[in-house]
Amino acid sequence: MWFLLSIFLLAVGLFMFFKPLLIWMITESWKSNDATEPSDLYIWSTRIGGVLFTLVGIGGIFVFTIL
């Protein structure tokens, strides 16, 4: 179970890092009237969150394989 959660976090983290525009389109674009593009801050914060998710996923996989 924890191994699958680690894989999921790793996949979501990589997706957030490489496709922040798609994340914005799914979660935030409907909240804006013009909905043209996300701000630079949104893109960077999504990528940083993706890096953190990826690190936690890798850490979980590492711990699972050690134990």
DSSP file (Angstrom, degrees, kcal/mol; ACC not computed):
  #  RESIDUE AA STRUCTURE BP1 BP2  ACC     N-H-->O    O-->H-N    N-H-->O    O-->H-N    TCO  KAPPA ALPHA  PHI   PSI    X-CA   Y-CA   Z-CA
    1    1 A M     >        0   0    0      0, 0.0     4,-1.9     0, 0.0     5,-0.1   0.000 360.0 360.0 360.0 -48.7    0.0    0.0    0.0
    2    2 A W  H  >  +     0   0    0      1,-0.2     4,-2.2     2,-0.2     5,-0.1   0.845 360.0  56.6 -67.4 -32.1    2.7    2.5    1.0
    3    3 A F  H  > S+     0   0    0      2,-0.2     4,-2.2     1,-0.2    -1,-0.2   0.912 106.9  48.5 -64.3 -42.0    4.7    1.5   -2.1
    4    4 A L  H  > S+     0   0    0      1,-0.2     4,-2.5     2,-0.2    -2,-0.2   0.879 110.0  52.0 -65.8 -37.8    1.8    2.4   -4.4
    5    5 A L  H  X S+     0   0    0     -4,-1.9     4,-2.6     2,-0.2    -1,-0.2   0.895 109.0  50.6 -64.0 -39.5    1.4    5.7   -2.6
    6    6 A S  H  X S+     0   0    0     -4,-2.2     4,-2.2     2,-0.2    -2,-0.2   0.904 110.6  48.6 -64.4 -41.7    5.1    6.5   -3.1
    7    7 A I  H  X S+     0   0    0     -4,-2.2     4,-2.5     2,-0.2    -2,-0.2   0.915 111.6  50.5 -63.1 -42.8    4.7    5.6   -6.8
    8    8 A F  H  X S+     0   0    0     -4,-2.5     4,-2.8     2,-0.2     5,-0.2   0.924 110.7  48.3 -61.8 -45.9    1.6    7.9   -7.0
    9    9 A L  H  X S+     0   0    0     -4,-2.6     4,-2.5     1,-0.2    -1,-0.2   0.892 111.5  50.8 -62.4 -39.8    3.4   10.8   -5.4
   10   10 A L  H  X S+     0   0    0     -4,-2.2     4,-2.2     2,-0.2    -2,-0.2   0.926 112.4  46.0 -63.0 -45.0    6.4   10.3   -7.7
   11   11 A A  H  X S+     0   0    0     -4,-2.5     4,-2.2     2,-0.2    -2,-0.2   0.918 114.4  47.0 -66.0 -44.1    4.1   10.4  -10.8
   12   12 A V  H  X S+     0   0    0     -4,-2.8     4,-2.7     1,-0.2    -1,-0.2   0.903 111.7  52.2 -64.7 -40.6    2.1   13.4   -9.6
   13   13 A G  H  X S+     0   0    0     -4,-2.5     4,-2.0    -5,-0.2    -2,-0.2   0.912 110.6  46.3 -62.5 -43.7    5.3   15.3   -8.7
   14   14 A L  H  X S+     0   0    0     -4,-2.2     4,-2.4     2,-0.2     5,-0.2   0.898 112.9  50.7 -65.5 -39.5    6.9   14.7  -12.1
   15   15 A F  H  X S+     0   0    0     -4,-2.2     4,-2.4     1,-0.2    -2,-0.2   0.914 110.7  49.0 -63.0 -43.4    3.6   15.7  -13.8
   16   16 A M  H  < S+     0   0    0     -4,-2.7    -1,-0.2     1,-0.2    -2,-0.2   0.872 113.3  47.7 -64.1 -36.9    3.5   18.9  -11.7
   17   17 A F  H  < S+     0   0    0     -4,-2.0    -2,-0.2    -5,-0.2    -1,-0.2   0.914 121.3  33.0 -71.2 -43.2    7.1   19.7  -12.6
   18   18 A F  H  < S+     0   0    0     -4,-2.4    -2,-0.2     1,-0.2    -1,-0.2   0.716 127.5  34.9 -90.4 -20.7    6.8   19.1  -16.3
   19   19 A K     X  +     0   0    0     -4,-2.4     4,-1.7    -5,-0.2     3,-0.2  -0.378  60.4 144.3-130.9  56.5    3.2   20.2  -17.0
   20   20 A P  H  > S+     0   0    0      0, 0.0     4,-2.1     0, 0.0     5,-0.1   0.818  75.0  58.9 -66.4 -27.7    2.3   23.2  -14.7
   21   21 A L  H  > S+     0   0    0      2,-0.2     4,-2.3     1,-0.2     5,-0.1   0.900 105.2  48.7 -66.5 -39.8    0.2   24.8  -17.5
   22   22 A L  H  > S+     0   0    0     -3,-0.2     4,-2.1     2,-0.2    -1,-0.2   0.892 109.4  52.6 -66.7 -39.3   -2.0   21.7  -17.7
   23   23 A I  H  X S+     0   0    0     -4,-1.7     4,-2.5     1,-0.2     5,-0.3   0.921 110.6  48.6 -59.6 -43.5   -2.4   21.7  -13.9
   24   24 A W  H  X>S+     0   0    0     -4,-2.1     4,-2.6     1,-0.2     5,-1.9   0.905 109.4  52.0 -63.4 -41.7   -3.5   25.3  -14.1
   25   25 A M  H  <5S+     0   0    0     -4,-2.3     5,-0.3     3,-0.2    -1,-0.2   0.876 114.5  42.8 -63.6 -36.9   -6.0   24.5  -16.9
   26   26 A I  H  <5S+     0   0    0     -4,-2.1    -2,-0.2    -5,-0.1    -1,-0.2   0.901 128.9  23.6 -75.0 -41.5   -7.6   21.8  -14.8
   27   27 A T  H  <5S+     0   0    0     -4,-2.5    -3,-0.2    -5,-0.2    -2,-0.2   0.800 132.6  18.0-100.8 -31.0   -7.7   23.5  -11.4
   28   28 A E  T ><5S+     0   0    0     -4,-2.6     3,-1.7    -5,-0.3     4,-0.3   0.664  94.5  83.1-121.4 -20.9   -7.6   27.3  -11.9
   29   29 A S  G > <S+     0   0    0     -5,-1.9     3,-1.3     1,-0.3    -4,-0.1   0.825  88.4  59.2 -64.6 -31.4   -8.6   28.4  -15.4
   30   30 A W  G 3  S+     0   0    0     -5,-0.3    -1,-0.3     1,-0.2    -2,-0.1   0.653  97.1  63.3 -71.2 -13.6  -12.3   28.2  -14.8
   31   31 A K  G <  S+     0   0    0     -3,-1.7     2,-0.3     2,-0.0    -1,-0.2   0.572  94.2  73.6 -85.0  -9.6  -12.0   30.7  -11.9
   32   32 A S    <   -     0   0    0     -3,-1.3    -4,-0.0    -4,-0.3     0, 0.0  -0.823  69.3-145.6-110.7 144.3  -10.8   33.5  -14.2
   33   33 A N  S    S+     0   0    0     -2,-0.3    -1,-0.1     1,-0.1    -4,-0.0   0.929 104.4  28.9 -71.6 -45.5  -12.8   35.6  -16.7
   34   34 A D  S    S-     0   0    0      3,-0.1    -1,-0.1     0, 0.0    -5,-0.0   0.843  81.6-175.3 -86.2 -33.1  -10.0   36.0  -19.2
   35   35 A A        +     0   0    0      1,-0.1    -6,-0.1    -7,-0.1    -7,-0.0   0.845  28.0 142.5  44.3  51.0   -8.2   32.7  -18.4
   36   36 A T        -     0   0    0      1,-0.3    -1,-0.1    -7,-0.0    -7,-0.0   0.936  65.0 -29.9 -86.4 -50.6   -5.4   33.3  -20.7
   37   37 A E        -     0   0    0     -8,-0.0    -1,-0.3   -13,-0.0    -2,-0.1  -0.985  63.6 -96.4-163.0 158.3   -2.4   31.9  -18.8
   38   38 A P        -     0   0    0      0, 0.0     2,-0.1     0, 0.0   -17,-0.0  -0.354  45.2-102.2 -76.7 162.0   -1.1   31.4  -15.3
   39   39 A S     >  -     0   0    0      1,-0.1     4,-2.0    -2,-0.1     5,-0.1  -0.343  28.5-111.4 -76.6 164.2    1.3   33.8  -13.6
   40   40 A D  H  > S+     0   0    0      1,-0.2     4,-2.6     2,-0.2     5,-0.2   0.875 119.1  56.0 -63.1 -36.8    5.0   33.1  -13.3
   41   41 A L  H  > S+     0   0    0      1,-0.2     4,-2.7     2,-0.2     5,-0.2   0.906 106.3  50.1 -62.3 -41.7    4.6   32.7   -9.6
   42   42 A Y  H  > S+     0   0    0      2,-0.2     4,-2.3     1,-0.2    -1,-0.2   0.922 111.1  48.9 -62.7 -43.9    1.9   30.0  -10.1
   43   43 A I  H  X S+     0   0    0     -4,-2.0     4,-2.1     1,-0.2    -2,-0.2   0.933 114.3  44.8 -62.6 -46.2    4.2   28.1  -12.5
   44   44 A W  H  X S+     0   0    0     -4,-2.6     4,-2.5     1,-0.2    -2,-0.2   0.900 113.3  49.6 -67.2 -40.3    7.2   28.3  -10.2
   45   45 A S  H  X S+     0   0    0     -4,-2.7     4,-2.3    -5,-0.2    -1,-0.2   0.877 110.9  50.4 -68.5 -34.4    5.2   27.3   -7.1
   46   46 A T  H  X S+     0   0    0     -4,-2.3     4,-2.1    -5,-0.2    -1,-0.2   0.903 111.4  48.4 -66.8 -40.4    3.7   24.4   -8.9
   47   47 A R  H  X S+     0   0    0     -4,-2.1     4,-2.2     2,-0.2    -2,-0.2   0.896 110.8  50.0 -66.9 -39.4    7.1   23.2  -10.1
   48   48 A I  H  X S+     0   0    0     -4,-2.5     4,-2.3     2,-0.2    -2,-0.2   0.919 111.0  49.7 -64.4 -42.5    8.5   23.5   -6.5
   49   49 A G  H  X S+     0   0    0     -4,-2.3     4,-2.6     1,-0.2    -2,-0.2   0.882 109.1  53.3 -60.9 -37.7    5.6   21.5   -5.2
   50   50 A G  H  X S+     0   0    0     -4,-2.1     4,-2.4     2,-0.2    -2,-0.2   0.889 107.5  50.2 -64.3 -39.5    6.3   18.9   -7.9
   51   51 A V  H  X S+     0   0    0     -4,-2.2     4,-2.5     2,-0.2    -2,-0.2   0.917 111.4  48.7 -64.1 -42.7    9.9   18.7   -6.8
   52   52 A L  H  X S+     0   0    0     -4,-2.3     4,-2.3     2,-0.2    -2,-0.2   0.920 111.6  48.6 -64.4 -43.4    8.8   18.1   -3.2
   53   53 A F  H  X S+     0   0    0     -4,-2.6     4,-2.5     1,-0.2    -1,-0.2   0.914 112.0  50.4 -60.5 -42.3    6.2   15.5   -4.2
   54   54 A T  H  X S+     0   0    0     -4,-2.4     4,-2.6     1,-0.2    -2,-0.2   0.916 110.2  48.9 -63.4 -43.5    8.9   13.7   -6.3
   55   55 A L  H  X S+     0   0    0     -4,-2.5     4,-2.5     2,-0.2    -1,-0.2   0.900 112.1  48.3 -64.1 -40.4   11.4   13.8   -3.4
   56   56 A V  H  X S+     0   0    0     -4,-2.3     4,-2.5     2,-0.2    -1,-0.2   0.903 112.1  50.0 -66.4 -40.1    8.8   12.4   -1.0
   57   57 A G  H  X S+     0   0    0     -4,-2.5     4,-2.2     2,-0.2    -2,-0.2   0.920 112.3  46.5 -63.2 -44.0    7.9    9.7   -3.5
   58   58 A I  H  X S+     0   0    0     -4,-2.6     4,-2.6     2,-0.2    -2,-0.2   0.906 112.2  51.5 -64.5 -41.5   11.5    8.7   -4.0
   59   59 A G  H  X S+     0   0    0     -4,-2.5     4,-2.7    -5,-0.2    -2,-0.2   0.902 109.6  49.9 -61.7 -41.3   12.1    8.7   -0.3
   60   60 A G  H  X S+     0   0    0     -4,-2.5     4,-2.4     2,-0.2    -2,-0.2   0.906 111.6  47.5 -64.3 -41.6    9.1    6.4    0.2
   61   61 A I  H  X S+     0   0    0     -4,-2.2     4,-2.2     2,-0.2    -2,-0.2   0.906 112.6  50.3 -65.1 -40.6   10.3    4.0   -2.4
   62   62 A F  H  X S+     0   0    0     -4,-2.6     4,-1.9     2,-0.2    -2,-0.2   0.933 112.3  46.0 -63.0 -46.2   13.8    4.0   -0.9
   63   63 A V  H  X S+     0   0    0     -4,-2.7     4,-2.5     1,-0.2    -2,-0.2   0.901 111.7  52.5 -64.0 -40.7   12.4    3.3    2.6
   64   64 A F  H  < S+     0   0    0     -4,-2.4    -1,-0.2     1,-0.2    -2,-0.2   0.900 110.9  46.4 -63.2 -39.7   10.1    0.6    1.3
   65   65 A T  H  < S+     0   0    0     -4,-2.2    -1,-0.2     2,-0.2    -2,-0.2   0.830 113.3  49.3 -73.8 -29.9   13.0   -1.2   -0.4
   66   66 A I  H  <        0   0    0     -4,-1.9    -2,-0.2     1,-0.2    -1,-0.2   0.912 360.0 360.0 -72.8 -42.6   15.3   -0.9    2.6
   67   67 A L     <        0   0    0     -4,-2.5    -1,-0.2    -5,-0.2    -2,-0.2   0.469 360.0 360.0 -84.8 360.0   12.7   -2.3    5.1
